[in-house]
């Protein structure tokens, strides 16, 4: 079955044709690790995790290489270290770990390769050397800059005119630049900033260069798919194309560019100034990560997306309904099936998740209306197979309702034991306080002849 993808470079959907079907290579721009990931970061990670799942389904897990980087050297990281007084390495290690844990809660598997920028400084300097030698870059006052006018095809991805590109890049006006659009490949470091020795003086790489060098090392000069948020099209991805193409004698860099749409929160742009930044780390404390994943995939990835509390709660209720069907048929073994063709076709059509979710609803209805155990086994197998492909419905149904999908059963049971002891000691004030704590954790506590029991609210 053909896979079609929307290619930002050509602005149209195209049939995906791998360079090598035995090694499909995908790169996704990963996080800059100085803070928690927000829900927009989560959307991109979930969307392109789904892309990888579909590619592995089509070509085999061992025939898809998924690379996603960690940016661990950046001015924002340096500033975070200055403000906090913590070493840079401590900050990047902490937030890289948290990022991977938070994404895992959303069903995002760790990439096959997760390079860190600081591990590839020699490769970055080697690429700079090639660009200087070919006349596409020049050294000036401790900086090395890419000479944009030296590559006539610059702007092909974003399709911006020169004035728009200069404005959009928020270019630094500097006397050492030959052209206002020129961008930094290497910049000098002060004694209190991290830096590496180079032919151009002690310094550090520009952000755009990092992805180009890591891809050269891990995916080769020319690979299949480069993915990221729409906000990265310009200048980041535009600059990547320029660097990598010119460093490799004009060889194409990437065949397919994929970008997910902007994310808003309750109809407004997400920003610190509006105080509406939603962190994945916070949301997974109160709602199952699987519900977040469902919500993030509910709209087509290329469309603007509005994150709302209503959408999140509706996603949770939908999963409650599906898990309820699986719980009701827990004594019936599911047939071992492949995902239904109509469901797979939706995902292979440029990750059409709204259509895939409609197919998932049909599969759930088939299970709910099945008349006998044979029909139930077939319908259950189809629902689970579809869920596996899209990254849903793989938890134990009883556990889903017991913990709400958050995996916090142990913590809740510990609280319940404290409540039992408080009641035995006739400390009803403490008991009521614990009940309130559990209520805030979305847990209902009931008195039964067997003692205290609990369940997650739906």
Protein Blocks (a to p, Z undefined) as FASTA:
>chain_A
ZZddddfklopacddddfblklccddddddddfbccdfklmmmmmmmmmmmmmmmmmnop
klcccdddddfbdfklmmmmmmnopafklmmmmmmmmmmmmmmmnopacdfbdcdfklmm
mmmmmmmmmmmmnopacceehiacddfklpmkgoklnopafklmmmmnopacdfkbmbfk
bccfbdcddfkbccdddfkbpcdddfklmmmmmmmmmnojbdfbdcddfklmpmklmmmm
mmmmmmnnopafbfbdcddddddeehiacdfklopaccfklmmmmgcfklmmmmmmmpcf
kbccdddfklmmmmmmmmmmmmmmmmmmmmpccddddddfklmmmmmngpiaklmmmmmm
mmmmmmmmpcbfklmmmmmmmmmmmmmmnopakacfklmmmnnonopmmmmmmmmmmmmm
mmmnopaklmmmmmmmmmmnopacdddfkbccddddZZ
